[in-house]
Amino acid sequence: MFQRNETRMLRTDLENKILSLKEQLDFHSRLIDGCEKLVEHGLYIEKAVGVCKQAEYESRLTEELRLIRDPTASELD
């Protein structure tokens, strides 16, 4: 009887540990998923900033070239 009760307690203890480990695994899995989404969002923002900087650079370059070209064109007339 004593051994049977001890076995039952051990089984319950192990089942509780398994449940606890499953909950931890689920939590860590959700945490990793959240981190992945943050990284993806960060990369998206980084790419968008790069595109904006490139567009700004191209716009400034076009404007500077126009400023150089206009006086030169006037001198040739």
C-alpha positions as CSV (number, residue, x, y, z in Angstrom):
1,M,0.0,0.0,0.0
2,F,2.8,2.4,1.0
3,Q,4.7,1.7,-2.3
4,R,1.5,2.2,-4.3
5,N,0.9,5.6,-2.7
6,E,4.5,6.5,-3.2
7,T,4.3,5.5,-6.9
8,R,1.2,7.6,-7.3
9,M,2.8,10.6,-5.7
10,L,5.9,10.2,-7.9
11,R,3.7,9.9,-11.0
12,T,1.7,13.1,-10.0
13,D,5.0,14.9,-9.4
14,L,6.4,13.9,-12.8
15,E,3.1,14.9,-14.5
16,N,3.3,18.3,-12.8
17,K,6.9,18.7,-13.9
18,I,6.0,17.8,-17.5
19,L,3.1,20.3,-17.5
20,S,5.4,23.0,-16.1
21,L,8.0,22.3,-18.8
22,K,5.4,22.4,-21.5
23,E,4.2,25.8,-20.2
24,Q,7.8,27.1,-20.2
25,L,8.4,25.8,-23.7
26,D,5.2,27.5,-24.9
27,F,6.2,30.7,-23.2
28,H,9.7,30.6,-24.7
29,S,8.2,29.8,-28.1
30,R,5.9,32.8,-28.0
31,L,8.8,35.0,-26.8
32,I,11.0,33.9,-29.7
33,D,8.1,34.5,-32.1
34,G,7.8,38.0,-30.7
35,C,11.5,38.6,-31.1
36,E,11.4,37.4,-34.7
37,K,8.6,39.8,-35.5
38,L,10.6,42.7,-33.9
39,V,13.6,41.8,-35.9
40,E,11.6,41.7,-39.1
41,H,10.0,45.0,-38.3
42,G,13.4,46.5,-37.5
43,L,14.8,45.3,-40.9
44,Y,11.7,46.8,-42.6
45,I,12.3,50.2,-41.0
46,E,16.0,50.0,-41.8
47,K,15.2,49.3,-45.4
48,A,12.6,52.1,-45.5
49,V,15.1,54.6,-44.0
50,G,17.7,53.5,-46.6
51,V,15.2,54.1,-49.5
52,C,14.3,57.5,-48.1
53,K,18.0,58.5,-47.7
54,Q,18.7,57.4,-51.2
55,A,15.7,59.4,-52.6
56,E,16.9,62.4,-50.6
57,Y,20.4,62.0,-52.0
58,E,19.2,61.6,-55.5
59,S,17.0,64.7,-55.2
60,R,19.8,66.8,-53.8
61,L,22.1,65.5,-56.5
62,T,19.6,66.4,-59.2
63,E,19.2,69.9,-57.7
64,E,22.9,70.5,-57.5
65,L,23.4,69.4,-61.1
66,R,20.6,71.7,-62.2
67,L,22.2,74.6,-60.3
68,I,25.5,73.9,-62.1
69,R,23.9,73.4,-65.5
70,D,21.7,76.5,-65.5
71,P,24.4,79.1,-65.2
72,T,26.6,77.2,-67.6
73,A,23.7,77.1,-70.2
74,S,23.2,80.8,-69.7
75,E,26.9,81.5,-70.4
76,L,26.7,79.5,-73.6
77,D,23.8,81.5,-75.0
